[in-house]
Amino acid sequence: MKGLVLWGINNIFTVKGLEDGIQRECRIKGKKMDFETRFYNPLSAGDLVEFDVIEGEEHRALLLSRYDRTNYFARWNKKGRALQTLAVNMETLYCIVSPESPPFRPRFIDRALILAEQGHLDVGIILNKCDQNIPDWVQTRLEDFKTMGIPVFYTSCETGEGIDSLKEEIKGKTIGFAGQSGVGKSTILNLLIPGADQRTAEVSEKMCRGKHTTNFAIMIPHADESGYIIDTPGIRDLLLWGIESPDLSHWFPDFQDLEEDCTFKGCRHLQEPGCSVKKAVEENIINPDRYESYSRMMTELMDNEQKY
């Protein structure tokens, strides 16, 4: 039988049968699934799976296999030294940020853009708490993202601004939410899908043994069940994976036309003389903060290459 993974923790997954609509507690048959790529977590919210119902136990099943993913959002898990999938099979991943409280994190977005492109995902940005003061530098960075073709939505859970237009945008779609703690992700979710916070709390209490904190992704259906929102837990770090340091600039489309004019082939745009990218930064053609984001990623990749 075919099913949809709604959430999972400690290798126990809640799966909705696509034929009968029944939610079942499932475990992997044999406790392991074989994939070409090693994953920190074998399944994620949004995965389509094949399962067998346990005889005599209508609400329990064994997972047999996973169907191919359309797309995925994943990061490198340093502890497990493997790829950790946060959510899969979405139409769009929305990065939710706030202007000041907590501070705006454009470098989180820069990393999310790369990881989403690796996973064949479209990305949008939601600036929540837009009723607060939006500093000029934040607005400038958002305009830069718009220039790159990334849609930006402005919302306020206090005034309700932008909620209706966002609701219309995601109508009938399965999308994902990602953001750091405190940006109002759960509040937006509850405005889009009334009662979502209660459902999340109930699942969290059940799966986390009474704790009311959610540290796993969960699929919440739209009120008309025409799609889902995959709510990922608050994200502190997004570590890159599968990228060698000389190739990092390939993931910065605003660098690509410029680097053809660099003096040295294979320029990493750090300390090399005659670097057209650094010149563009000095002339404010490339936002200095965007370049700083690139520089930090490059340092991270080079350090990892030396260690491993």
Backbone hydrogen bonds in HBPLUS format (Angstrom, degrees):
<---DONOR---> <-ACCEPTOR-->    atom                        ^
c    i                          cat <-CA-CA->   ^        H-A-AA   ^      H-
h    n   atom  resd res      DA  || num        DHA   H-A  angle D-A-AA Bond
n    s   type  num  typ     dist DA aas  dist angle  dist       angle   num
A0051-PHE N   A0001-MET O   2.77 MM  50  5.31 159.5  1.81 152.6 159.8     1
A0018-LEU N   A0002-LYS O   3.00 MM  16  5.95 171.1  2.01 146.5 149.4     2
A0003-GLY N   A0049-VAL O   2.83 MM  46  5.29 156.5  1.88 151.9 155.3     3
A0049-VAL N   A0003-GLY O   2.90 MM  46  5.29 162.8  1.93 144.1 149.7     4
A0004-LEU N   A0016-LYS O   2.90 MM  12  5.14 153.5  1.97 136.4 143.6     5
A0016-LYS N   A0004-LEU O   2.84 MM  12  5.14 161.2  1.88 147.2 147.3     6
A0005-VAL N   A0047-ASP O   2.85 MM  42  5.29 170.9  1.86 161.3 164.3     7
A0046-GLY N   A0005-VAL O   2.93 MM  41  5.47 171.1  1.94 152.4 153.7     8
A0006-LEU N   A0014-THR O   2.85 MM   8  5.68 165.6  1.87 163.7 168.6     9
A0219-MET N   A0006-LEU O   2.91 MM 213  4.99 145.6  2.03 141.9 151.2    10
A0014-THR N   A0007-TRP O   2.89 MM   7  5.57 164.6  1.91 155.1 160.2    11
A0009-ILE N   A0012-ILE O   3.00 MM   3  5.47 153.8  2.07 148.9 151.0    12
A0012-ILE N   A0009-ILE O   3.00 MM   3  5.47 152.8  2.08 114.3 122.3    13
A0013-PHE N   A0026-CYS O   2.92 MM  13  5.07 170.4  1.92 150.7 152.4    14
A0026-CYS N   A0013-PHE O   2.70 MM  13  5.07 161.5  1.73 155.7 161.5    15
A0015-VAL N   A0024-ARG O   2.97 MM   9  5.36 162.1  2.00 152.3 156.1    16
A0024-ARG N   A0015-VAL O   2.86 MM   9  5.36 158.8  1.90 146.3 152.4    17
A0017-GLY N   A0022-ILE O   2.89 MM   5  5.36 169.4  1.90 147.4 148.6    18
A0021-GLY N   A0017-GLY O   2.77 MM   4  4.87 138.6  1.94 131.2 139.8    19
A0025-GLU N   A0059-HIS O   2.99 MM  34  6.30 159.7  2.03 150.2 143.7    20
A0061-ALA N   A0025-GLU O   3.13 MM  36  6.42 151.4  2.21 144.8 146.6    21
A0027-ARG N   A0061-ALA O   3.27 MM  34  6.79 151.2  2.36 151.1 155.6    22
A0063-LEU N   A0027-ARG O   2.75 MM  36  5.86 165.9  1.77 146.7 151.2    23
A0031-LYS N   A0028-ILE O   2.92 MM   3  4.84 159.0  1.96 119.9 121.3    24
A0029-LYS N   A0063-LEU O   2.96 MM  34  5.52 173.4  1.97 143.9 145.8    25
A0040-TYR N   A0083-LEU O   2.70 MM  43  5.54 165.2  1.72 137.5 142.3    26
A0047-ASP N   A0044-SER O   3.03 MM   3  5.74 160.5  2.07 146.7 146.5    27
A0088-VAL N   A0045-ALA O   3.21 MM  43  6.49 154.8  2.27 164.8 167.4    28
A0067-TYR N   A0048-LEU O   2.85 MM  19  5.48 170.2  1.86 150.0 153.3    29
A0050-GLU N   A0065-SER O   2.93 MM  15  5.28 159.5  1.97 144.4 146.8    30
A0064-LEU N   A0050-GLU O   2.76 MM  14  5.51 168.5  1.77 153.5 156.5    31
A0052-ASP N   A0062-LEU O   2.93 MM  10  5.36 156.2  1.99 150.6 157.0    32
A0062-LEU N   A0052-ASP O   2.86 MM  10  5.36 159.9  1.90 153.4 156.9    33
A0054-ILE N   A0060-ARG O   2.99 MM   6  5.84 169.8  2.00 136.1 139.5    34
A0057-GLU N   A0054-ILE O   2.91 MM   3  5.37 159.8  1.95 140.4 140.2    35
A0060-ARG N   A0057-GLU O   3.16 MM   3  5.60 158.8  2.20 125.1 122.9    36
A0089-ASN N   A0071-ASN O   3.08 MM  18  5.14 166.7  2.10 127.0 128.1    37
A0072-TYR N   A0119-GLY O   3.09 MM  47  4.77 151.9  2.18 124.9 132.3    38
A0073-PHE N   A0087-ALA O   2.85 MM  14  5.47 151.0  1.94 173.0 172.2    39
A0086-LEU N   A0073-PHE O   2.77 MM  13  5.68 166.2  1.79 159.6 164.5    40
A0075-ARG N   A0084-GLN O   2.95 MM   9  5.40 157.2  2.00 148.9 151.2    41
A0084-GLN N   A0075-ARG O   2.80 MM   9  5.40 175.0  1.80 178.0 176.3    42
A0076-TRP N   A0239-LEU O   3.03 MM 163  5.15 170.2  2.04 135.1 137.8    43
A0077-ASN N   A0082-ALA O   2.89 MM   5  5.51 166.1  1.91 162.0 166.7    44
A0081-ARG N   A0077-ASN O   2.74 MM   4  5.51 120.0  2.10 143.1 160.0    45
A0082-ALA N   A0077-ASN O   3.38 MM   5  5.51 146.9  2.50 135.4 143.2    46
A0091-GLU N   A0174-THR O   2.74 MM  83  5.88 168.3  1.76 174.0 174.3    47
A0176-GLY N   A0092-THR O   2.94 MM  84  6.40 154.7  2.01 153.7 159.6    48
A0093-LEU N   A0122-ASP O   2.90 MM  29  6.27 163.8  1.93 152.1 155.2    49
A0124-GLY N   A0093-LEU O   2.93 MM  31  6.26 152.8  2.01 147.3 150.5    50
A0094-TYR N   A0176-GLY O   2.81 MM  82  5.98 173.2  1.81 151.2 153.2    51
A0178-ALA N   A0094-TYR O   2.95 MM  84  6.22 149.3  2.05 165.9 163.1    52
A0095-CYS N   A0124-GLY O   2.89 MM  29  6.32 159.6  1.93 159.0 156.8    53
A0126-ILE N   A0095-CYS O   2.88 MM  31  6.06 168.0  1.89 150.0 150.3    54
A0096-ILE N   A0178-ALA O   2.81 MM  82  6.07 164.4  1.83 161.0 166.5    55
A0097-VAL N   A0126-ILE O   2.92 MM  29  6.26 164.1  1.95 163.3 166.6    56
A0128-ASN N   A0097-VAL O   2.79 MM  31  6.03 153.0  1.86 176.4 169.9    57
A0108-PHE N   A0105-ARG O   3.17 MM   3  5.42 137.9  2.35 103.0 113.8    58
A0110-ASP N   A0106-PRO O   2.85 MM   4  6.21 156.2  1.91 148.6 155.5    59
A0111-ARG N   A0107-ARG O   3.11 MM   4  6.22 158.9  2.16 139.0 143.4    60
A0112-ALA N   A0108-PHE O   2.92 MM   4  6.13 157.9  1.97 145.9 153.0    61
A0113-LEU N   A0109-ILE O   2.84 MM   4  6.04 151.9  1.91 155.6 162.2    62
A0114-ILE N   A0110-ASP O   3.39 MM   4  6.69 153.9  2.47 140.1 145.4    63
A0115-LEU N   A0111-ARG O   3.00 MM   4  6.31 171.4  2.01 159.8 161.4    64
A0116-ALA N   A0112-ALA O   2.81 MM   4  5.86 154.7  1.87 147.3 154.7    65
A0117-GLU N   A0113-LEU O   2.98 MM   4  6.11 154.0  2.05 140.9 147.9    66
A0118-GLN N   A0114-ILE O   2.95 MM   4  6.24 156.2  2.01 151.1 157.9    67
A0119-GLY N   A0115-LEU O   3.09 MM   4  6.30 140.7  2.25 135.7 146.0    68
A0119-GLY N   A0116-ALA O   3.07 MM   3  4.97 120.8  2.43  90.7 105.9    69
A0121-LEU N   A0116-ALA O   2.81 MM   5  4.90 164.0  1.84 142.8 144.8    70
A0120-HIS N   A0117-GLU O   3.12 MM   3  4.92 165.9  2.14 103.1 106.0    71
A0125-ILE N   A0151-PRO O   2.92 MM  26  6.27 161.9  1.95 159.8 165.7    72
A0153-PHE N   A0125-ILE O   2.77 MM  28  6.16 161.6  1.80 157.4 163.5    73
A0127-LEU N   A0153-PHE O   2.74 MM  26  6.11 160.6  1.77 175.9 173.3    74
A0155-THR N   A0127-LEU O   2.97 MM  28  6.16 168.6  1.98 142.5 144.8    75
A0132-GLN N   A0129-LYS O   2.98 MM   3  5.72 165.2  2.01 119.5 124.4    76
A0130-CYS N   A0155-THR O   2.98 MM  25  5.72 174.4  1.98 144.8 146.4    77
A0138-VAL N   A0135-PRO O   3.07 MM   3  5.33 126.9  2.37 102.7 116.3    78
A0139-GLN N   A0135-PRO O   3.12 MM   4  6.51 161.2  2.16 155.5 160.3    79
A0140-THR N   A0136-ASP O   2.88 MM   4  6.14 153.2  1.95 150.4 158.4    80
A0141-ARG N   A0137-TRP O   3.06 MM   4  6.24 157.3  2.11 139.9 145.1    81
A0142-LEU N   A0138-VAL O   2.99 MM   4  6.28 157.0  2.04 150.4 156.9    82
A0143-GLU N   A0139-GLN O   2.92 MM   4  6.16 151.6  2.01 145.5 153.3    83
A0144-ASP N   A0140-THR O   2.98 MM   4  6.29 147.5  2.09 144.6 153.7    84
A0145-PHE N   A0141-ARG O   3.07 MM   4  6.44 151.9  2.15 145.8 152.7    85
A0146-LYS N   A0142-LEU O   2.98 MM   4  6.31 152.3  2.06 145.9 153.7    86
A0147-THR N   A0143-GLU O   2.95 MM   4  6.23 151.8  2.03 146.2 153.5    87
A0148-MET N   A0144-ASP O   3.18 MM   4  6.52 135.3  2.39 138.4 149.8    88
A0148-MET N   A0145-PHE O   3.05 MM   3  5.05 129.4  2.32  94.9 108.6    89
A0150-ILE N   A0145-PHE O   3.13 MM   5  5.59 161.5  2.17 146.6 143.8    90
A0149-GLY N   A0146-LYS O   2.83 MM   3  5.09 156.6  1.88 111.1 116.5    91
A0156-SER N   A0161-GLU O   2.91 MM   5  5.08 138.8  2.09 145.8 144.4    92
A0160-GLY N   A0156-SER O   2.75 MM   4  5.30 136.5  1.94 134.3 147.1    93
A0163-ILE N   A0160-GLY O   3.29 MM   3  5.71 164.7  2.32 126.3 130.3    94
A0166-LEU N   A0162-GLY O   3.05 MM   4  6.14 152.2  2.13 143.4 151.2    95
A0167-LYS N   A0163-ILE O   2.83 MM   4  6.03 155.3  1.89 148.9 156.3    96
A0168-GLU N   A0164-ASP O   2.97 MM   4  6.22 150.1  2.06 144.3 151.8    97
A0169-GLU N   A0165-SER O   2.99 MM   4  6.17 147.8  2.10 138.3 147.2    98
A0170-ILE N   A0166-LEU O   3.09 MM   4  6.36 150.0  2.18 151.9 157.7    99
A0171-LYS N   A0168-GLU O   3.43 MM   3  5.16 156.1  2.49  95.3 102.1   100
A0173-LYS N   A0170-ILE O   3.00 MM   3  5.36 155.7  2.06 141.5 138.0   101
A0175-ILE N   A0228-TYR O   2.93 MM  53  6.42 150.0  2.02 156.3 158.4   102
A0230-ILE N   A0175-ILE O   2.76 MM  55  6.17 163.6  1.79 153.4 159.1   103
A0177-PHE N   A0230-ILE O   2.90 MM  53  6.17 159.0  1.95 163.5 159.7   104
A0232-THR N   A0177-PHE O   3.30 MM  55  6.09 160.0  2.34 147.5 153.4   105
A0235-ILE N   A0179-GLY O   3.00 MM  56  5.77 162.4  2.03 126.2 131.6   106
A0188-ILE N   A0184-GLY O   2.98 MM   4  6.23 162.0  2.02 157.4 161.4   107
A0189-LEU N   A0185-LYS O   3.01 MM   4  6.23 163.9  2.03 149.0 153.8   108
A0190-ASN N   A0186-SER O   2.97 MM   4  6.19 150.1  2.07 141.8 149.2   109
A0191-LEU N   A0187-THR O   3.05 MM   4  6.33 141.4  2.20 142.9 153.1   110
A0191-LEU N   A0188-ILE O   3.05 MM   3  5.12 125.0  2.37  97.5 112.1   111
A0192-LEU N   A0188-ILE O   2.93 MM   4  6.22 149.9  2.02 153.4 162.3   112
A0193-ILE N   A0189-LEU O   2.79 MM   4  5.91 155.8  1.85 148.4 155.9   113
A0196-ALA N   A0193-ILE O   3.01 MM   3  5.64 146.6  2.12 150.2 150.2   114
A0199-ARG N   A0195-GLY O   3.15 MM   4  6.45 159.4  2.20 151.2 156.9   115
A0200-THR N   A0196-ALA O   2.90 MM   4  6.10 160.9  1.93 152.2 157.5   116
A0201-ALA N   A0197-ASP O   2.92 MM   4  6.08 156.8  1.98 143.5 149.9   117
A0202-GLU N   A0198-GLN O   2.96 MM   4  6.17 156.1  2.02 147.1 153.2   118
A0203-VAL N   A0199-ARG O   3.03 MM   4  6.27 162.4  2.06 150.5 154.8   119
A0204-SER N   A0200-THR O   2.85 MM   4  5.99 162.9  1.87 150.4 155.9   120
A0205-GLU N   A0201-ALA O   2.88 MM   4  6.01 158.9  1.92 147.9 153.2   121
A0206-LYS N   A0202-GLU O   3.07 MM   4  6.22 154.5  2.14 142.5 149.4   122
A0207-MET N   A0203-VAL O   2.82 MM   4  5.99 169.1  1.83 159.2 162.0   123
A0208-CYS N   A0204-SER O   2.77 MM   4  5.51 151.2  1.85 144.1 152.0   124
A0210-GLY N   A0205-GLU O   2.76 MM   5  4.27 172.9  1.77 138.4 138.2   125
A0211-LYS N   A0208-CYS O   3.36 MM   3  5.43 165.5  2.38 106.6 110.6   126
A0218-ILE N   A0231-ASP O   3.06 MM  13  5.40 150.6  2.15 134.3 142.4   127
A0231-ASP N   A0218-ILE O   2.89 MM  13  5.40 158.7  1.94 162.5 155.9   128
A0220-ILE N   A0229-ILE O   2.89 MM   9  5.27 167.3  1.91 145.6 149.5   129
A0229-ILE N   A0220-ILE O   2.86 MM   9  5.27 154.7  1.92 146.5 154.0   130
A0222-HIS N   A0227-GLY O   2.90 MM   5  5.62 164.5  1.92 142.0 142.7   131
A0225-GLU N   A0222-HIS O   2.76 MM   3  4.73 156.4  1.82 107.5 115.0   132
A0247-ASP N   A0244-GLU O   2.84 MM   3  5.53 151.4  1.92 125.6 134.7   133
A0248-LEU N   A0245-SER O   3.25 MM   3  5.37 168.3  2.26 110.8 114.4   134
A0250-HIS N   A0247-ASP O   3.01 MM   3  5.55 147.3  2.12 114.7 124.2   135
A0251-TRP N   A0248-LEU O   2.92 MM   3  5.66 160.1  1.96 121.8 127.8   136
A0252-PHE N   A0249-SER O   3.00 MM   3  5.10 162.9  2.03 109.8 112.8   137
A0255-PHE N   A0252-PHE O   2.84 MM   3  5.50 164.9  1.86 125.6 130.7   138
A0259-GLU N   A0255-PHE O   2.99 MM   4  6.11 157.3  2.04 163.5 170.7   139
A0261-ASP N   A0258-LEU O   2.97 MM   3  5.87 165.4  1.99 127.3 131.4   140
A0262-CYS N   A0259-GLU O   3.19 MM   3  5.14 167.1  2.21 103.6 107.2   141
A0263-THR N   A0274-GLY O   2.97 MM  11  5.02 158.6  2.01 134.0 140.6   142
A0267-CYS N   A0264-PHE O   3.24 MM   3  5.43 131.2  2.49 133.8 127.4   143
A0279-LYS N   A0275-CYS O   3.17 MM   4  6.40 150.8  2.26 141.4 149.9   144
A0280-ALA N   A0276-SER O   2.97 MM   4  6.14 148.5  2.07 137.3 145.3   145
A0281-VAL N   A0277-VAL O   3.01 MM   4  6.38 140.7  2.17 142.2 153.3   146
A0282-GLU N   A0278-LYS O   3.01 MM   4  6.32 158.7  2.06 147.4 152.2   147
A0283-GLU N   A0279-LYS O   3.01 MM   4  6.28 140.3  2.17 142.2 153.2   148
A0285-ILE N   A0280-ALA O   2.76 MM   5  4.94 145.1  1.88 160.5 159.7   149
A0286-ILE N   A0280-ALA O   3.20 MM   6  5.57 158.5  2.25 112.2 113.6   150
A0284-ASN N   A0281-VAL O   3.00 MM   3  4.94 161.7  2.04 106.3 110.5   151
A0290-ARG N   A0287-ASN O   2.94 MM   3  5.17 123.6  2.26 105.4 120.2   152
A0291-TYR N   A0287-ASN O   3.03 MM   4  6.45 153.7  2.10 153.6 161.8   153
A0292-GLU N   A0288-PRO O   2.87 MM   4  6.11 153.0  1.94 144.1 151.9   154
A0293-SER N   A0289-ASP O   3.02 MM   4  6.22 147.4  2.13 138.9 147.0   155
A0294-TYR N   A0290-ARG O   3.12 MM   4  6.48 155.0  2.18 144.0 150.0   156
A0295-SER N   A0291-TYR O   2.82 MM   4  6.12 161.2  1.85 155.1 160.5   157
A0296-ARG N   A0292-GLU O   2.98 MM   4  6.20 155.4  2.05 147.8 153.0   158
A0297-MET N   A0293-SER O   3.12 MM   4  6.38 158.6  2.17 147.6 153.4   159
A0298-MET N   A0294-TYR O   2.88 MM   4  6.13 159.4  1.92 155.0 161.2   160
A0299-THR N   A0295-SER O   3.00 MM   4  6.22 160.4  2.04 147.1 151.9   161
A0300-GLU N   A0296-ARG O   2.99 MM   4  6.18 157.8  2.04 145.8 152.0   162
A0301-LEU N   A0297-MET O   2.92 MM   4  6.19 161.2  1.95 153.8 158.1   163
A0302-MET N   A0298-MET O   2.92 MM   4  6.12 164.8  1.94 154.8 159.0   164
A0303-ASP N   A0299-THR O   2.91 MM   4  6.04 157.0  1.96 147.9 154.3   165
A0304-ASN N   A0300-GLU O   3.04 MM   4  6.24 158.3  2.09 146.5 152.4   166
A0305-GLU N   A0301-LEU O   2.96 MM   4  6.20 149.8  2.05 145.7 154.2   167
A0306-GLN N   A0302-MET O   3.13 MM   4  6.39 144.3  2.27 141.8 150.3   168
A0307-LYS N   A0303-ASP O   3.08 MM   4  6.37 148.1  2.18 144.7 153.6   169
A0308-TYR N   A0304-ASN O   2.91 MM   4  6.00 160.2  1.95 153.2 157.8   170
